[in-house]
Amino acid sequence: MNRLQAVRQRLRRGPAPPLGAGSDQEMVDISHQVLLYVEGLSVSFDGFKALNELNLYINDGELRCLIGANGAGKTTLMDVITGKTRPDSGQVYFGQTIDLLGKTEAQIAQLGVGRKFQKPTVFEQQTVFANLELAMRVEKNILATLVARLSSENLDSISEVLDIIGLKSQHDALAGALSHGQKQWLEIGMLLIADPRLMLVDEPVAGMTAQETERTAELLTSLAGKRTVVVVEHDMEFVRSIAKTVTVLHQGSVLAEGSMSDIQSDPAVIEVYLGEDP
């Protein structure tokens, strides 16, 4: 009997919403098939324009890659989308009707916008299973913590995510004992367990082995369709392996957008980012 089965028998089952049951997410209007609208977005820091009248549209269920040199505006864009940074001007809408600029970071997360930073931030002294349990979207107040029990739906969700990220056999291992790539997958799992509709993933393959990079490509492409995934990455081979549409940022604006083959042959992109021999 593995730990998942033992936990299922040992803990009292209580009512809990199943994965995907968040009422906020059901209200998102994607009648035009666009999940994220970014229009005329500008952000300045001490006179430096991090974003400059940026326009970006992400379709529901797509996997989009954002590339650009350091300082192109990628991180600032994600900061604005998640409510960490307030822009000088512009609009950011989740679906056609939800104004993200009028929401707090917590409210944006509750709507179904999740973000994974470049450096894994797992709880290293906790098991893989416990990390996923801690990341579940449940009540976190003191009383709820004292009486909380994993429901059947909770356990099903954890089991499903363990399968997706390929760590089911490591569910009892301490997160600190995982390889760098496995920690990245666990953090993606911690994002998934909160059931985001839009996932913002920052440089997921930095520091990975070739085998881990290939597995990460499979993982992210498997999520597209069910979720909308935006990946910021510098590894061009990785981008080629996953992207149908690539957006190139330069000096806070969109320089080019299209398939990887379109991007590779764009003279402006070659000059400012990819180099003469992409």
Secondary structure, DSSP 8 states (H G I E B T S, - for coil): --HHHHHHHHS-------TT--HHHHT---TTSEEEEEEEEEEEETTEEEEEEEEEEEETT-EEEEE--TTSSHHHHHHHHTTSS--SEEEEEETTTEEGGGS-HHHHHHHTEEEE-SS----TTSBHHHHHHHHSSS--SHHHHHH----HHHHHHHHHHHHHHT-GGGTTSBGGGS-HHHHHHHHHHHHHHT--SEEEEE-TTTT--HHHHHHHHHHHHHHBTTBEEEEE---HHHHHHH-SEEEEEETTEEEEEE-HHHHHH-HHHIIIII-S--
